[in-house]
Amino acid sequence: MSKITLDVGLAYKIKQALSRNGIPDVADLDWLATGDNIAKMRRVRLGHAEIVTTEHVNDCDAQPFVPDGWSIEEHRKGDAFKWDPVKVSLHLDKGQQNGKWIEGHKLRKELANKPVLNANVLDYLLANPHLIPEEWKDTLVFFWGTIYRDRDGDLCVRFLYWRSGRWRWSALWLDFDWHDRHPAAVHASLTLQFDLGTCP
């Protein structure tokens, strides 16, 4: 077996490849160096194995998770939703921008014609946290496609948030005010179609 020499030139080439392929840190290199992962990747290179891309498809028509004592007030169905972070954006209403706050009931009306994602997507992401974009850790992401009534009879919307090293969910009441750290998860491509449709 020949001795492997990792010189400065090759190390630089690896660094450039990481940057070119949108890999922001060395976590993937650390994974590659663990166990027999590098041997598995070599099998792909030699044509003895192949990489199969997993498609993450969520049934947005299904009955969403309902916490004990809660009920569904509104659930916008959405057929099968194939997860692609590029096709999801975080939407802020004009009433949430520039330091402004908007009451939840008013925000609900403003979002009535927006392609908001429902709670099925939230729960799918909780079950597959590796799919959640890193930048979402800085905010609370709301899934307005499902509106609940809690055990006290108050309307609320569930949200996804990062705390103590893992993703969790909670809910915010519509009686509260919503600001710029309370964006709605929306289907970005449908938002574009909606916006283009309103152009003169």
Secondary structure, DSSP 8 states (H G I E B T S, - for coil): -------HHHHHHHHHHHHHTT--SSHHHHHHTSTTHHHHHHHHHTTSS-------EEETTS-----TT-EEEEE---SEEE--GGGEEEE--GGGSTT--EEHHHHHHHTTTS-B--HHHHHHHHHSGGGS-GGGGGS-EE-TTEEEE-TTS-EEEEEEEEETTEEEEEEEETTSEE-TT--EEEEHHHHHHHHHHT--
